[in-house]
Amino acid sequence: MGFYRNVVLPHLCDLAMRNTFLGPYRERVIGRAQGTVLEIGAGSGLNLPLYEAGVREVLALEPDPRLMAMARRNAKQARRPVTFLDASAEAIPLEDRSVDTVVTTWTLCTIPEALRALEEMRRVLKPDGHLLFVEHGLAPDERVCKWQNRLTPAWKCISGGCHLNRPIALMIESGGFVIDHLDTGYAPGPKSMSFLYEGRARPNR
């Protein structure tokens, strides 16, 4: 999961997403990855031990040095080779059409220029590649949505830039993707931060 602001305090969104109820979401998304994988916002490396035999290598992009140090420790348990990229998602240091799978898990909420990042993900994906994602974001229920909009200005200031109210599916489509599969719903926890989008998308060439 991602972290896109340099803060001293632990990232509250990152801590929330460690919830054991969310393990099956993480495992499903990672389990669908194939080939050369670019993980956006690898964070502390919680996903790295989950990549299986269908994955050739993992390119773990993480701009925060504190989290990257934690991820390097978790990478010792990884079953696939891991290469770390000290970069932001808005400027991915890879060639066009060079990866088979892009993975984001609870990351799009924090990237400052999320649309630009999605365009970069599309650029580096092969034509037959996929974006696999599980993210929290804007809920369909009007009452919950109102609370998300009210809370986000303060929440993002104390949680490393995390937005509670980003319309994830719309963002992905606006970034140049076609969503092939999408499941949505509330995970256990406060509704303002637990509406999840889980799915698969392909580049709209």
N, CA, C and O of each residue as an XYZ file, in Angstrom:
820
protein
N       0.837     -1.183      0.000
C       0.000      0.000      0.000
C       0.868      1.227      0.000
O       2.035      1.163      0.388
N       0.325      2.337     -0.426
C       1.187      3.465     -0.720
C       1.274      4.519      0.361
O       0.498      4.543      1.317
N       2.251      5.390      0.171
C       2.484      6.498      1.099
C       3.164      7.585      0.293
O       4.310      7.412     -0.124
N       2.484      8.710      0.061
C       3.011      9.681     -0.884
C       3.276     11.039     -0.272
O       3.351     12.039     -0.985
N       3.417     11.086      1.039
C       3.854     12.309      1.685
C       4.893     11.973      2.732
O       4.743     10.985      3.452
N       5.938     12.768      2.834
C       6.956     12.531      3.853
C       6.482     13.104      5.172
O       6.516     14.319      5.369
N       6.039     12.246      6.076
C       5.564     12.689      7.378
C       6.292     11.886      8.450
O       6.764     10.778      8.193
N       6.379     12.443      9.636
C       7.058     11.764     10.736
C       6.135     10.765     11.410
O       6.553      9.661     11.761
N       4.874     11.155     11.592
C       3.928     10.262     12.239
C       3.586      9.094     11.330
O       3.649      9.237     10.109
N       3.221      7.928     11.892
C       2.797      6.814     11.056
C       1.601      7.218     10.211
O       0.744      7.982     10.654
N       1.551      6.702      9.001
C       0.452      7.000      8.093
C      -0.798      6.279      8.569
O      -0.844      5.049      8.564
N      -1.802      7.023      8.978
C      -2.983      6.420      9.581
C      -3.741      5.548      8.606
O      -4.291      4.518      8.994
N      -3.779      5.950      7.330
C      -4.442      5.115      6.342
C      -3.711      3.788      6.188
O      -4.343      2.736      6.096
N      -2.394      3.835      6.162
C      -1.581      2.625      6.067
C      -1.873      1.697      7.241
O      -2.018      0.488      7.061
N      -1.960      2.260      8.439
C      -2.242      1.447      9.617
C      -3.629      0.837      9.531
O      -3.821     -0.327      9.882
N      -4.604      1.621      9.063
C      -5.967      1.108      8.954
C      -6.037     -0.060      7.982
O      -6.764     -1.025      8.219
N      -5.277      0.024      6.878
C      -5.346     -1.004      5.865
C      -4.621     -2.295      6.266
O      -4.646     -3.268      5.513
N      -3.973     -2.317      7.448
C      -3.380     -3.550      7.961
C      -4.435     -4.449      8.598
O      -4.139     -5.586      8.966
N      -5.660     -3.950      8.733
C      -6.753     -4.686      9.333
C      -6.818     -6.112      8.781
O      -6.818     -6.305      7.565
N      -6.873     -7.103      9.661
C      -6.846     -8.492      9.211
C      -8.059     -8.848      8.366
O      -7.994     -9.800      7.589
N      -9.170     -8.115      8.490
C     -10.331     -8.374      7.646
C     -10.012     -8.151      6.171
O     -10.687     -8.703      5.302
N      -8.999     -7.353      5.884
C      -8.698     -6.993      4.510
C      -7.714     -7.943      3.849
O      -7.427     -7.804      2.660
N      -7.192     -8.904      4.599
C      -6.251     -9.855      4.031
C      -6.756    -10.564      2.786
O      -6.006    -10.671      1.816
N      -8.000    -11.058      2.766
C      -8.490    -11.747      1.561
C      -8.516    -10.848      0.325
O      -8.277    -11.328     -0.783
N      -8.804     -9.553      0.493
C      -8.773     -8.639     -0.653
C      -7.359     -8.585     -1.223
O      -7.156     -8.714     -2.430
N      -6.402     -8.396     -0.348
C      -5.000     -8.306     -0.753
C      -4.559     -9.591     -1.472
O      -3.916     -9.536     -2.520
N      -4.911    -10.734     -0.900
C      -4.489    -12.006     -1.468
C      -5.119    -12.255     -2.831
O      -4.467    -12.799     -3.722
N      -6.388    -11.862     -3.006
C      -7.031    -12.047     -4.315
C      -6.353    -11.215     -5.389
O      -6.070    -11.707     -6.482
N      -6.092     -9.951     -5.075
C      -5.489     -9.064     -6.060
C      -4.089     -9.543     -6.426
O      -3.764     -9.663     -7.608
N      -3.260     -9.817     -5.424
C      -1.899    -10.259     -5.681
C      -1.896    -11.602     -6.402
O      -1.029    -11.853     -7.240
N      -2.847    -12.456     -6.087
C      -2.903    -13.781     -6.698
C      -3.181    -13.754     -8.185
O      -2.914    -14.740     -8.871
N      -3.709    -12.654     -8.707
C      -4.004    -12.544    -10.143
C      -2.847    -11.967    -10.945
O      -2.915    -11.917    -12.173
N      -1.792    -11.532    -10.279
C      -0.665    -10.895    -10.967
C       0.126    -11.922    -11.763
O       0.260    -13.078    -11.363
N       0.657    -11.462    -12.922
C       1.425    -12.331    -13.802
C       2.626    -11.576    -14.365
O       2.606    -10.351    -14.479
N       3.672    -12.328    -14.715
C       4.797    -11.771    -15.444
C       5.609    -10.777    -14.642
O       5.841    -10.956    -13.447
N       6.038     -9.724    -15.321
C       6.737     -8.630    -14.665
C       5.702     -7.702    -14.045
O       4.851     -7.157    -14.748
N       5.774     -7.521    -12.726
C       4.764     -6.767    -11.982
C       5.363     -5.459    -11.476
O       6.451     -5.445    -10.901
N       4.654     -4.381    -11.693
C       4.985     -3.097    -11.079
C       3.978     -2.848     -9.971
O       2.784     -2.702    -10.230
N       4.462     -2.798     -8.729
C       3.575     -2.460     -7.616
C       3.753     -0.982     -7.276
O       4.851     -0.528     -6.956
N       2.658     -0.251     -7.354
C       2.667      1.191     -7.100
C       2.462      1.439     -5.610
O       1.475      0.982     -5.034
N       3.386      2.158     -4.986
C       3.272      2.421     -3.564
C       3.422      1.158     -2.757
O       2.502      0.752     -2.046
N       4.587      0.530     -2.863
C       4.798     -0.743     -2.161
C       4.752     -0.582     -0.653
O       4.595     -1.568      0.066
N       4.888      0.653     -0.158
C       4.773      0.911      1.264
C       5.769      0.109      2.079
O       6.958      0.078      1.759
N       5.294     -0.534      3.125
C       6.167     -1.315      4.003
C       6.391     -2.733      3.501
O       7.020     -3.540      4.185
N       5.881     -3.046      2.305
C       6.158     -4.344      1.692
C       5.247     -5.473      2.111
O       5.636     -6.636      2.010
N       4.045     -5.173      2.580
C       3.138     -6.227      3.032
C       2.761     -7.185      1.908
O       2.494     -8.359      2.164
N       2.735     -6.700      0.666
C       2.342     -7.562     -0.446
C       3.464     -8.467     -0.942
O       3.194     -9.495     -1.562
N       4.702     -8.108     -0.682
C       5.821     -8.768     -1.353
C       5.888    -10.275     -1.118
O       6.225    -11.003     -2.051
N       5.581    -10.787      0.088
C       5.631    -12.248      0.270
C       4.482    -12.991     -0.410
O       4.484    -14.222     -0.420
N       3.499    -12.283     -0.982
C       2.302    -12.921     -1.521
C       2.398    -13.263     -2.996
O       1.562    -14.010     -3.504
N       3.391    -12.740     -3.699
C       3.494    -13.001     -5.130
C       3.921    -14.447     -5.369
O       4.853    -14.953     -4.744
N       3.200    -15.107     -6.308
C       3.380    -16.538     -6.509
C       4.160    -16.836     -7.790
O       4.775    -15.948     -8.379
N       4.122    -18.101     -8.208
C       4.971    -18.591     -9.288
C       4.680    -17.939    -10.635
O       5.567    -17.883    -11.487
N       3.454    -17.444    -10.851
C       3.133    -16.813    -12.124
C       3.828    -15.485    -12.330
O       3.805    -14.936    -13.432
N       4.443    -14.966    -11.294
C       5.141    -13.680    -11.354
C       6.625    -13.923    -11.588
O       7.251    -14.715    -10.883
N       7.183    -13.238    -12.583
C       8.606    -13.372    -12.896
C       9.458    -12.497    -11.988
O      10.479    -12.949    -11.468
N       9.048    -11.257    -11.796
C       9.765    -10.314    -10.932
C       8.803     -9.225    -10.488
O       7.786     -8.983    -11.138
N       9.127     -8.568     -9.378
C       8.329     -7.475     -8.850
C       9.178     -6.212     -8.831
O      10.277     -6.199     -8.277
N       8.664     -5.163     -9.436
C       9.280     -3.838     -9.388
C       8.472     -3.037     -8.379
O       7.333     -2.652     -8.645
N       9.067     -2.791     -7.222
C       8.350     -2.179     -6.102
C       8.668     -0.693     -6.045
O       9.767     -0.297     -5.657
N       7.702      0.123     -6.433
C       7.889      1.576     -6.460
C       7.409      2.177     -5.147
O       6.265      1.970     -4.744
N       8.285      2.922     -4.484
C       7.947      3.553     -3.205
C       8.823      4.792     -3.005
O      10.047      4.675     -2.959
N       8.211      5.983     -2.886
C       8.993      7.209     -2.757
C       9.433      7.559     -1.341
O      10.278      8.436     -1.161
N       8.877      6.890     -0.332
C       9.201      7.257      1.039
C      10.333      6.384      1.572
O      10.168      5.167      1.647
N      11.483      6.963      1.946
C      12.634      6.151      2.362
C      12.382      5.329      3.618
O      12.909      4.223      3.743
N      11.583      5.850      4.556
C      11.306      5.083      5.777
C      10.539      3.804      5.452
O      10.864      2.729      5.958
N       9.519      3.930      4.603
C       8.749      2.750      4.235
C       9.555      1.813      3.348
O       9.422      0.593      3.444
N      10.391      2.381      2.487
C      11.206      1.508      1.647
C      12.149      0.659      2.484
O      12.388     -0.504      2.159
N      12.685      1.225      3.557
C      13.557      0.445      4.440
C      12.788     -0.724      5.059
O      13.323     -1.824      5.194
N      11.527     -0.478      5.435
C      10.694     -1.557      5.976
C      10.402     -2.594      4.899
O      10.412     -3.796      5.166
N      10.140     -2.121      3.671
C       9.841     -3.041      2.573
C      11.033     -3.927      2.241
O      10.867     -5.102      1.915
N      12.212     -3.374      2.321
C      13.403     -4.185      2.042
C      13.513     -5.341      3.035
O      13.964     -6.429      2.678
N      13.104     -5.105      4.269
C      13.126     -6.196      5.251
C      12.076     -7.252      4.905
O      12.342     -8.450      4.996
N      10.880     -6.801      4.508
C       9.838     -7.751      4.133
C      10.187     -8.507      2.857
O       9.736     -9.633      2.649
N      10.999     -7.875      1.999
C      11.374     -8.520      0.745
C      12.202     -9.776      0.970
O      12.296    -10.620      0.079
N      12.799     -9.910      2.136
C      13.575    -11.114      2.437
C      12.685    -12.354      2.474
O      13.162    -13.477      2.310
N      11.370    -12.137      2.695
C      10.429    -13.254      2.722
C       9.767    -13.481      1.368
O       8.967    -14.405      1.222
N      10.086    -12.652      0.374
C       9.447    -12.745     -0.942
C       9.907    -13.994     -1.681
O      11.058    -14.416     -1.567
N       8.984    -14.574     -2.443
C       9.294    -15.768     -3.225
C       9.782    -15.423     -4.624
O      10.328    -16.283     -5.315
N       9.594    -14.171     -5.055
C       9.990    -13.739     -6.381
C      11.026    -12.625     -6.251
O      11.047    -11.935     -5.232
N      11.883    -12.431     -7.251
C      12.870    -11.343     -7.189
C      12.188     -9.978     -7.082
O      11.192     -9.725     -7.760
N      12.720     -9.106     -6.236
C      12.155     -7.770     -6.027
C      13.225     -6.723     -6.323
O      14.343     -6.797     -5.812
N      12.867     -5.756     -7.150
C      13.719     -4.597     -7.419
C      12.978     -3.355     -6.946
O      11.811     -3.168     -7.291
N      13.628     -2.511     -6.171
C      12.988     -1.315     -5.635
C      13.247     -0.111     -6.532
O      14.356      0.096     -7.024
N      12.198      0.673     -6.730
C      12.276      1.904     -7.504
C      11.964      3.076     -6.583
O      10.840      3.216     -6.103
N      12.955      3.906     -6.342
C      12.784      5.095     -5.505
C      12.261      6.220     -6.390
O      13.035      7.025     -6.908
N      10.950      6.267     -6.559
C      10.344      7.215     -7.504
C       8.884      7.407     -7.151
O       8.324      6.686     -6.325
N       8.275      8.400     -7.796
C       6.851      8.642     -7.592
C       6.060      8.036     -8.740
O       6.589      7.826     -9.831
N       4.810      7.763     -8.487
C       3.950      7.164     -9.512
C       3.650      8.134    -10.647
O       3.264      7.708    -11.736
N       3.819      9.416    -10.413
C       3.565     10.393    -11.468
C       4.680     10.441    -12.511
O       4.511     11.046    -13.570
N       5.806      9.815    -12.222
C       6.937      9.770    -13.157
C       7.632      8.421    -12.992
O       8.686      8.342    -12.361
N       7.059      7.376    -13.546
C       7.568      6.021    -13.374
C       8.808      5.832    -14.253
O       8.733      6.031    -15.466
N       9.937      5.455    -13.668
C      11.182      5.349    -14.427
C      11.319      4.027    -15.184
O      12.291      3.294    -15.002
N      10.328      3.733    -16.037
C      10.339      2.515    -16.841
C       9.975      2.857    -18.283
O       9.351      3.884    -18.550
N      10.369      1.991    -19.198
C      10.067      2.203    -20.603
C       8.593      1.928    -20.895
O       7.919      1.229    -20.138
N       8.112      2.476    -21.983
C       6.753      2.224    -22.438
C       6.541      0.723    -22.647
O       7.429      0.015    -23.120
N       5.347      0.258    -22.284
C       4.909     -1.109    -22.563
C       5.937     -2.148    -22.098
O       6.288     -3.067    -22.839
N       6.407     -1.985    -20.871
C       7.469     -2.850    -20.353
C       7.037     -3.788    -19.232
O       7.828     -4.640    -18.828
N       5.805     -3.668    -18.708
C       5.363     -4.538    -17.616
C       4.054     -5.232    -17.981
O       3.263     -4.728    -18.778
N       3.851     -6.396    -17.381
C       2.658     -7.191    -17.657
C       1.497     -6.847    -16.737
O       0.337     -6.914    -17.143
N       1.805     -6.478    -15.501
C       0.778     -6.224    -14.498
C       1.181     -5.022    -13.654
O       2.336     -4.901    -13.244
N       0.223     -4.135    -13.396
C       0.405     -3.082    -12.407
C      -0.544     -3.379    -11.250
O      -1.715     -3.692    -11.465
N      -0.038     -3.280    -10.035
C      -0.823     -3.559     -8.833
C      -0.890     -2.306     -7.967
O       0.129     -1.669     -7.700
N      -2.094     -1.963     -7.535
C      -2.262     -0.911     -6.525
C      -3.177     -1.444     -5.427
O      -4.270     -1.935     -5.710
N      -2.737     -1.350     -4.189
C      -3.570     -1.748     -3.054
C      -3.601     -0.598     -2.050
O      -2.609     -0.318     -1.376
N      -4.735      0.051     -1.965
C      -4.936      1.184     -1.051
C      -3.841      2.244     -1.245
O      -3.177      2.665     -0.298
N      -3.681      2.652     -2.495
C      -2.630      3.587     -2.877
C      -3.172      4.832     -3.564
O      -2.676      5.932     -3.321
N      -4.175      4.682     -4.413
C      -4.680      5.814     -5.190
C      -5.264      6.910     -4.311
O      -5.420      8.047     -4.758
N      -5.582      6.584     -3.083
C      -6.134      7.590     -2.175
C      -5.121      8.663     -1.809
O      -5.500      9.775     -1.443
N      -3.822      8.336     -1.904
C      -2.810      9.252     -1.390
C      -1.976      9.945     -2.459
O      -1.327     10.948     -2.160
N      -1.967      9.455     -3.680
C      -1.120     10.034     -4.718
C      -1.624     11.438     -5.053
O      -2.790     11.594     -5.418
N      -0.783     12.453     -4.940
C      -1.259     13.831     -5.178
C      -1.861     14.021     -6.569
O      -2.955     14.572     -6.691
N      -1.174     13.579     -7.611
C      -1.676     13.704     -8.980
C      -2.063     12.312     -9.472
O      -1.373     11.714    -10.297
N      -3.166     11.819     -8.956
C      -3.561     10.436     -9.215
C      -3.853     10.188    -10.687
O      -3.520      9.121    -11.204
N      -4.463     11.143    -11.373
C      -4.766     10.956    -12.789
C      -3.478     10.824    -13.598
O      -3.367      9.967    -14.475
N      -2.501     11.689    -13.290
C      -1.211     11.588    -13.963
C      -0.564     10.238    -13.684
O       0.028      9.639    -14.582
N      -0.668      9.761    -12.467
C      -0.100      8.457    -12.113
C      -0.762      7.333    -12.910
O      -0.080      6.426    -13.386
N      -2.069      7.389    -13.055
C      -2.777      6.364    -13.824
C      -2.360      6.398    -15.291
O      -2.227      5.352    -15.925
N      -2.157      7.580    -15.822
C      -1.679      7.690    -17.208
C      -0.295      7.069    -17.351
O       0.011      6.449    -18.370
N       0.544      7.237    -16.322
C       1.863      6.609    -16.328
C       1.742      5.081    -16.235
O       2.484      4.363    -16.906
N       0.832      4.591    -15.427
C       0.618      3.152    -15.341
C       0.198      2.598    -16.692
O       0.680      1.549    -17.119
N      -0.691      3.298    -17.354
C      -1.126      2.878    -18.687
C       0.050      2.877    -19.661
O       0.168      1.973    -20.489
N       0.905      3.863    -19.569
C       2.045      3.972    -20.484
C       2.979      2.769    -20.368
O       3.444      2.246    -21.381
N       3.258      2.326    -19.138
C       4.241      1.265    -18.951
C       3.656     -0.134    -19.120
O       4.406     -1.106    -19.200
N       2.329     -0.251    -19.174
C       1.703     -1.561    -19.356
C       1.794     -2.006    -20.813
O       1.655     -1.200    -21.734
N       2.028     -3.293    -21.001
C       1.950     -3.879    -22.331
C       0.493     -3.831    -22.815
O      -0.425     -3.752    -21.998
N       0.276     -3.877    -24.133
C      -1.100     -3.790    -24.657
C      -2.052     -4.828    -24.071
O      -3.242     -4.560    -23.908
N      -1.525     -6.019    -23.752
C      -2.374     -7.062    -23.175
C      -2.218     -7.156    -21.659
O      -2.645     -8.136    -21.048
N      -1.604     -6.138    -21.052
C      -1.404     -6.133    -19.611
C      -2.638     -5.702    -18.844
O      -3.643     -5.313    -19.439
N      -2.561     -5.771    -17.509
C      -3.705     -5.437    -16.663
C      -3.281     -4.611    -15.455
O      -2.179     -4.759    -14.927
N      -4.175     -3.752    -15.044
C      -4.099     -3.057    -13.762
C      -4.993     -3.810    -12.791
O      -6.191     -3.959    -13.034
N      -4.418     -4.285    -11.692
C      -5.166     -4.964    -10.636
C      -5.206     -4.043     -9.426
O      -4.179     -3.489     -9.035
N      -6.374     -3.875     -8.832
C      -6.489     -2.875     -7.785
C      -7.488     -3.282     -6.712
O      -8.469     -3.977     -6.977
N      -7.210     -2.831     -5.497
C      -8.198     -2.756     -4.429
C      -7.928     -1.436     -3.715
O      -6.821     -1.188     -3.237
N      -8.953     -0.600     -3.652
C      -8.819      0.765     -3.144
C     -10.058      1.128     -2.340
O     -11.138      0.583     -2.564
N      -9.892      2.047     -1.407
C     -11.078      2.597     -0.747
C     -11.369      3.964     -1.355
O     -10.462      4.656     -1.818
N     -12.648      4.345     -1.345
C     -12.981      5.613     -1.975
C     -14.428      6.013     -1.761
O     -15.082      5.588     -0.809
N     -14.911      6.848     -2.679
C     -16.227      7.456     -2.557
C     -17.326      6.393     -2.510
O     -17.386      5.505     -3.360
N     -18.181      6.499     -1.512
C     -19.286      5.561     -1.343
C     -20.508      6.024     -2.140
O     -20.642      7.214     -2.424
N     -21.394      5.101     -2.500
C     -22.593      5.480     -3.252
C     -23.709      6.033     -2.380
O     -24.638      6.661     -2.888
N     -23.629      5.806     -1.066
C     -24.689      6.241     -0.169
C     -24.533      7.725      0.144
O     -23.463      8.165      0.566
N     -25.590      8.487     -0.062
C     -25.505      9.937      0.061
C     -25.024     10.371      1.443
O     -24.190     11.269      1.550
N     -25.533      9.752      2.491
C     -25.138     10.153      3.839
C     -23.655      9.887      4.075
O     -22.950     10.729      4.631
N     -23.183      8.714      3.651
C     -21.765      8.384      3.813
C     -20.908      9.320      2.977
O     -19.871      9.804      3.431
N     -21.348      9.567      1.764
C     -20.604     10.459      0.867
C     -20.452     11.855      1.470
O     -19.385     12.460      1.371
N     -21.499     12.362      2.085
C     -21.424     13.675      2.718
C     -20.374     13.693      3.823
O     -19.618     14.655      3.955
N     -20.332     12.622      4.617
C     -19.334     12.556      5.682
C     -17.925     12.443      5.112
O     -16.985     13.030      5.649
N     -17.782     11.699      4.040
C     -16.463     11.590      3.408
C     -15.978     12.965      2.939
O     -14.814     13.318      3.129
N     -16.873     13.728      2.330
C     -16.496     15.061      1.849
C     -16.180     16.011      3.003
O     -15.294     16.858      2.889
N     -16.903     15.869      4.110
C     -16.648     16.726      5.272
C     -15.322     16.383      5.950
O     -14.584     17.271      6.377
N     -15.032     15.095      6.042
C     -13.861     14.649      6.790
C     -12.555     14.758      6.008
O     -11.492     14.936      6.604
N     -12.621     14.655      4.696
C     -11.397     14.555      3.900
C     -10.427     15.719      4.091
O      -9.230     15.460      4.215
N     -10.860     16.993      4.125
C      -9.872     18.072      4.275
C      -8.991     17.935      5.511
O      -7.786     18.178      5.449
N      -9.598     17.543      6.640
C      -8.804     17.356      7.853
C      -8.072     16.021      7.837
O      -6.916     15.931      8.252
N      -8.752     14.989      7.355
C      -8.166     13.652      7.364
C      -6.882     13.588      6.543
O      -5.903     12.976      6.969
N      -6.881     14.207      5.390
C      -5.691     14.104      4.539
C      -4.491     14.832      5.156
O      -3.344     14.528      4.828
N      -4.756     15.786      6.043
C      -3.657     16.503      6.697
C      -2.964     15.657      7.755
O      -1.788     15.873      8.047
N      -3.679     14.700      8.332
C      -3.097     13.882      9.406
C      -2.804     12.456      8.960
O      -2.331     11.646      9.757
N      -3.078     12.138      7.688
C      -2.951     10.739      7.247
C      -2.125     10.605      5.978
O      -2.376      9.721      5.159
N      -1.140     11.482      5.815
C      -0.257     11.344      4.667
C      -0.899     11.645      3.341
O      -0.469     11.115      2.317
N      -1.925     12.487      3.325
C      -2.571     12.871      2.077
C      -3.694     11.956      1.644
O      -4.160     12.063      0.509
N      -4.147     11.059      2.505
C      -5.214     10.123      2.150
C      -6.541     10.846      1.963
O      -6.983     11.592      2.837
N      -7.174     10.616      0.810
C      -8.505     11.153      0.511
C      -9.539     10.054      0.726
O      -9.369      8.937      0.238
N     -10.592     10.363      1.442
C     -11.662      9.395      1.664
C     -12.680      9.379      0.535
O     -13.485      8.453      0.443
N     -12.656     10.391     -0.324
C     -13.769     10.627     -1.249
C     -13.383     10.587     -2.722
O     -14.033     11.234     -3.542
N     -12.352      9.850     -3.071
C     -11.988      9.768     -4.482
C     -12.851      8.719     -5.200
O     -13.003      7.602     -4.705
N     -13.413      9.072     -6.360
C     -14.247      8.126     -7.127
C     -13.359      7.189     -7.934
O     -13.062      7.465     -9.096
N     -12.945      6.112     -7.346
C     -11.875      5.278     -7.871
C     -12.162      4.762     -9.283
O     -11.307      4.867    -10.162
N     -13.344      4.210     -9.507
C     -13.643      3.644    -10.829
C     -13.593      4.728    -11.905
O     -13.028      4.512    -12.977
N     -14.171      5.874    -11.628
C     -14.144      6.981    -12.587
C     -12.718      7.443    -12.842
O     -12.358      7.733    -13.983
N     -11.903      7.515    -11.799
C     -10.511      7.918    -11.956
C      -9.757      6.951    -12.867
O      -9.011      7.374    -13.750
N      -9.953      5.666    -12.651
C      -9.253      4.663    -13.452
C      -9.650      4.787    -14.924
O      -8.794      4.730    -15.807
N     -10.918      4.951    -15.181
C     -11.378      5.114    -16.562
C     -10.839      6.410    -17.168
O     -10.464      6.437    -18.340
N     -10.800      7.467    -16.385
C     -10.282      8.746    -16.879
C      -8.787      8.682    -17.148
O      -8.267      9.460    -17.948
N      -8.091      7.759    -16.486
C      -6.660      7.584    -16.697
C      -6.319      6.759    -17.914
O      -5.144      6.493    -18.167
N      -7.321      6.346    -18.677
C      -7.069      5.626    -19.923
C      -7.240      4.127    -19.838
O      -6.601      3.390    -20.588
N      -8.090      3.659    -18.939
C      -8.314      2.229    -18.770
C      -9.773      1.866    -19.042
O     -10.677      2.694    -18.929
N      -9.963      0.613    -19.401
C     -11.290      0.006    -19.475
C     -11.380     -1.004    -18.344
O     -10.542     -1.901    -18.249
N     -12.372     -0.874    -17.495
C     -12.525     -1.793    -16.362
C     -13.246     -3.048    -16.834
O     -14.387     -2.988    -17.291
N     -12.567     -4.183    -16.718
C     -13.141     -5.464    -17.129
C     -13.964     -6.109    -16.021
O     -14.939     -6.815    -16.282
N     -13.558     -5.856    -14.791
C     -14.247     -6.481    -13.653
C     -14.168     -5.540    -12.463
O     -13.122     -4.952    -12.190
N     -15.285     -5.404    -11.760
C     -15.315     -4.511    -10.602
C     -16.285     -5.044     -9.559
O     -17.451     -5.306     -9.854
N     -15.792     -5.202     -8.337
C     -16.634     -5.511     -7.184
C     -16.524     -4.356     -6.203
O     -15.433     -3.832     -5.975
N     -17.641     -3.962     -5.627
C     -17.639     -2.883     -4.654
C     -18.446     -3.291     -3.425
O     -19.298     -4.177     -3.484
N     -18.157     -2.628     -2.324
C     -18.909     -2.890     -1.106
C     -18.131     -2.434      0.113
O     -16.960     -2.067      0.025
N     -18.804     -2.464      1.250
C     -18.177     -2.037      2.495
C     -17.429     -3.191      3.153
O     -17.946     -4.302      3.264
N     -16.220     -2.911      3.582
C     -15.480     -3.823      4.445
C     -15.828     -3.488      5.895
O     -16.402     -2.429      6.151
N     -15.496     -4.360      6.853
C     -15.722     -4.009      8.259
C     -14.974     -2.732      8.634
O     -13.830     -2.532      8.225
N     -15.614     -1.884      9.402
C     -14.988     -0.634      9.823
C     -15.882      0.553      9.562
O     -16.988      0.390      9.046
N     -15.427      1.755      9.909
C     -16.218      2.965      9.667
C     -16.547      3.108      8.188
O     -15.665      2.980      7.340
N     -17.797      3.368      7.878
C     -18.212      3.414      6.481
C     -17.525      4.526      5.701
O     -17.360      4.418      4.486
N     -17.129      5.576      6.374
C     -16.497      6.696      5.675
C     -15.155      6.320      5.068
O     -14.673      7.008      4.168
N     -14.536      5.229      5.548
C     -13.231      4.850      5.006
C     -13.176      3.392      4.579
O     -12.090      2.864      4.341
N     -14.323      2.732      4.478
C     -14.286      1.296      4.214
C     -15.046      0.866      2.967
O     -15.267     -0.328      2.770
N     -15.456      1.824      2.108
C     -16.084      1.410      0.857
C     -14.978      1.058     -0.140
O     -14.166      1.909     -0.500
N     -14.952     -0.197     -0.581
C     -13.844     -0.705     -1.381
C     -14.229     -0.943     -2.828
O     -15.358     -1.314     -3.150
N     -13.251     -0.717     -3.683
C     -13.327     -1.025     -5.108
C     -12.254     -2.075     -5.396
O     -11.069     -1.819     -5.182
N     -12.647     -3.234     -5.870
C     -11.696     -4.292     -6.212
C     -11.933     -4.717     -7.654
O     -13.062     -5.032     -8.030
N     -10.875     -4.727     -8.467
C     -11.118     -5.103     -9.843
C      -9.894     -5.228    -10.714
O      -8.754     -5.263    -10.251
N     -10.185     -5.294    -11.999
C      -9.161     -5.462    -13.036
C      -9.506     -4.530    -14.202
O     -10.665     -4.407    -14.599
N      -8.472     -3.881    -14.737
C      -8.677     -2.976    -15.869
C      -7.560     -3.196    -16.890
O      -6.482     -3.685    -16.554
N      -7.838     -2.827    -18.139
C      -6.843     -2.945    -19.201
C      -6.661     -1.599    -19.893
O      -7.567     -0.765    -19.881
N      -5.494     -1.385    -20.496
C      -5.269     -0.112    -21.183
C      -6.268      0.070    -22.334
O      -6.539     -0.859    -23.095
N      -6.791      1.258    -22.436
C      -7.699      1.612    -23.527
C      -6.858      2.154    -24.673
O      -6.628      3.360    -24.768
N      -6.401      1.259    -25.543
C      -5.493      1.651    -26.641
C      -6.272      2.260    -27.798
O      -5.680      2.647    -28.805
